[in-house]
Amino acid sequence: DELLSFLNVLLMLWFSLKYIDSRKTVHLFASLFFFYLALLSKETALVAILFLPAILYFRGNYSIMEVVKKTIPYVFIIVLFLLQKKLLLANAAGMTPDDLVNYPYRESDVRIPMAFLLFAFGLKLLFFPHPLRYDYSYNQIPAASITDVFVIAGIILFMAGAVAIIKYYKSRSPVILGLIILYISMAPLMAFTILRGGIFAERFLFFPSLGFSIAIVSALAVLFKTGVTEKISSLKNF
């Protein structure tokens, strides 16, 4: 479900950019349709409503108000989805299970420290995805306090990225765009830990991988003085 949601969001973004360039209504409808499918796959796709204005802001010479206006049709899709969900599920209430295996960070004093630790752990897996495992339930990543070295590292990394975004967003650098997408899509993981004490899962990194990829490729392009929009004429040139 998470992967299918992510792939539909990629199609949504692809067609939205094609619509901006071509002004063909069919591209807008395709973008809205794939966003709707993404929401049906998994509600994690809700974060994509923030991807689009960020991409538009960094890609063109749009003001913040122009970006907001172009995002409005996608808000209607979210409203449609939420109404449909309400009608179908009626009064069914989702309850957090009393399950220490899948909610090992339920104690209030470890929730925030673990959110930052898992942020750092997620970054580590994006850079070096090994070892991978199917299970992160109770004690696979032991609960840690605010004084734990990995928690402190997570806080430093989180603050460094946040400061970079605030300081350089006006530059419209694709590296900063990648960071913004990464932070937006890591928010559900951190919120899941802070609000419910829930575990880490590698599927939570599908959406952050988009921002990570944009940031890394853009940074390498700057490092090697390569224009990312250049057409590659030969393998040797590549």
C-alpha positions in Angstrom: 0.0 0.0 0.0 2.8 2.5 0.9 4.7 1.7 -2.3 1.6 2.0 -4.5 0.7 5.3 -2.8 4.2 6.6 -3.5 4.2 5.6 -7.2 0.8 7.2 -7.7 2.2 10.4 -6.1 5.1 10.4 -8.5 2.6 10.2 -11.4 0.6 13.0 -9.8 3.7 15.2 -9.7 4.8 14.2 -13.2 1.4 15.2 -14.8 1.1 18.3 -12.7 4.4 19.6 -14.1 3.3 18.6 -17.6 0.2 20.6 -17.1 2.1 23.7 -16.0 4.2 23.4 -19.2 1.5 22.4 -21.7 -1.6 24.0 -20.2 -3.5 20.9 -21.4 -6.4 20.1 -19.2 -6.0 16.4 -19.7 -2.7 16.5 -17.8 -4.4 18.3 -14.9 -7.1 15.6 -14.7 -4.5 12.9 -14.9 -2.6 14.5 -12.1 -5.8 14.8 -9.9 -6.8 11.2 -10.8 -3.4 9.7 -9.7 -3.5 11.8 -6.5 -7.0 10.3 -5.7 -5.6 6.8 -6.4 -2.6 7.6 -4.1 -5.0 8.5 -1.3 -7.0 5.3 -1.8 -3.8 3.3 -1.6 -2.8 4.9 1.7 -3.4 8.2 3.5 0.3 8.8 3.7 -0.2 10.5 0.3 -1.7 13.5 2.1 1.8 14.8 2.5 2.0 15.2 -1.3 -0.3 18.3 -1.0 2.8 20.0 0.4 5.2 18.5 -2.2 3.5 20.2 -5.1 3.7 23.9 -3.9 7.3 23.3 -2.9 8.2 21.9 -6.3 6.4 24.7 -8.1 8.0 27.4 -6.0 11.5 26.0 -6.6 10.9 25.2 -10.3 9.5 28.5 -11.6 9.2 32.1 -10.8 5.9 31.8 -9.0 5.0 33.8 -5.9 3.7 32.0 -2.9 0.1 33.0 -3.6 0.4 31.7 -7.2 1.7 28.4 -5.9 -1.2 28.2 -3.4 -3.8 28.8 -6.1 -2.4 26.0 -8.3 -2.7 23.7 -5.3 -6.4 24.3 -4.7 -7.7 21.6 -7.1 -5.8 19.0 -5.1 -7.4 20.2 -1.8 -10.8 19.4 -3.4 -9.6 15.8 -4.1 -8.6 15.5 -0.4 -12.1 16.7 0.7 -13.7 14.2 -1.7 -11.6 11.4 -0.3 -12.3 12.3 3.3 -16.1 12.6 2.7 -16.0 9.2 0.9 -14.1 7.7 3.9 -16.6 9.1 6.3 -19.5 7.7 4.4 -18.0 4.3 4.0 -16.7 3.8 7.5 -19.6 5.6 9.2 -18.9 5.5 12.9 -16.2 2.9 12.9 -13.5 4.3 15.3 -9.8 3.3 15.1 -8.4 2.5 18.5 -4.7 2.3 19.3 -4.2 -1.3 20.4 -2.7 -2.1 23.8 0.2 -3.7 22.1 3.7 -3.3 23.5 5.2 -5.3 20.5 4.2 -2.7 17.9 4.0 0.3 20.2 7.1 -0.1 22.3 7.7 3.7 22.9 4.4 4.4 24.7 6.1 5.8 27.8 5.9 9.6 27.5 9.6 10.2 28.5 10.9 8.3 25.5 8.6 9.3 22.7 10.3 12.6 21.6 13.9 11.2 22.0 12.9 8.2 19.9 11.4 10.4 17.2 14.8 12.1 16.7 16.7 8.8 17.0 14.4 7.2 14.3 14.9 10.3 12.2 18.7 9.7 12.3 18.2 6.0 11.7 16.1 6.7 8.7 18.7 9.0 7.2 21.3 6.3 7.8 19.3 3.8 5.9 18.8 6.2 3.0 22.5 6.7 2.7 23.5 3.1 3.4 20.5 0.6 3.3 22.1 -2.3 5.1 21.2 -4.3 7.0 17.5 -4.3 6.1 15.0 -6.2 8.2 11.3 -7.0 8.0 10.7 -6.5 11.7 11.3 -3.5 14.0 8.9 -4.5 16.8 9.7 -4.4 20.5 13.3 -3.9 21.4 14.7 -4.2 17.9 15.6 -0.5 18.4 15.8 -0.1 22.2 14.1 2.9 23.7 16.5 5.7 24.5 16.6 8.9 26.6 17.4 12.4 25.6 21.0 11.9 26.7 21.6 9.0 24.3 24.4 9.8 21.8 22.2 8.7 18.8 19.3 10.8 20.1 21.6 13.9 20.3 23.0 13.1 16.8 19.4 13.0 15.5 18.6 16.3 17.1 21.7 17.9 15.6 21.0 16.5 12.1 17.3 17.7 12.3 18.3 21.2 13.5 21.0 21.5 10.8 18.6 20.6 8.0 15.9 22.9 9.4 18.4 25.9 9.6 19.6 25.2 6.0 16.0 25.3 4.8 15.1 28.5 6.6 18.4 30.2 5.5 18.5 29.2 1.9 15.0 28.5 0.7 15.0 31.9 -1.2 17.9 30.6 -3.3 15.5 28.1 -4.9 18.3 25.5 -4.9 17.1 22.0 -5.7 19.2 20.7 -2.8 16.9 22.7 -0.4 13.9 21.5 -2.3 15.1 17.9 -1.7 15.5 18.7 2.0 12.0 20.2 2.3 10.4 17.1 0.7 12.5 14.9 3.0 11.3 16.8 6.1 7.7 16.8 5.0 7.7 13.1 4.4 9.6 12.2 7.5 6.9 14.0 9.6 4.4 11.1 9.7 7.1 8.7 11.0 8.1 11.1 13.8 4.4 11.9 14.5 3.6 8.2 14.7 6.3 7.8 17.4 5.5 11.0 19.3 1.7 10.6 19.3 1.4 6.8 19.7 4.8 5.4 20.5 4.8 3.4 17.3 7.7 1.5 15.8 9.9 2.3 12.8 9.3 0.6 9.4 11.3 0.7 6.3 8.2 1.4 4.2 8.1 4.9 5.9 11.2 5.8 3.7 9.6 5.5 0.3 8.4 9.1 0.4 11.5 10.5 2.0 13.6 8.8 -0.7 12.2 11.3 -3.3 13.6 14.3 -1.4 16.8 12.4 -0.6 17.3 11.6 -4.2 16.7 15.2 -5.4 19.1 16.6 -2.7 21.9 14.1 -3.4 21.7 14.3 -7.2 21.6 18.1 -7.1 24.5 18.3 -4.6 26.6 15.9 -6.8 25.8 18.1 -9.9 27.2 21.1 -8.1 30.2 19.2 -6.8 31.1 17.9 -10.3 30.0 21.1 -12.1 27.4 19.2 -14.2 24.3 20.7 -15.6 21.4 18.4 -14.7 19.3 19.7 -17.6 22.0 18.9 -20.2 21.2 16.3 -22.8 23.7 13.5 -22.7 25.1 13.0 -26.2 27.2 9.9 -25.6 28.2 7.4 -22.9 31.6 9.0 -22.8 30.0 12.4 -22.1 27.9 10.8 -19.3 
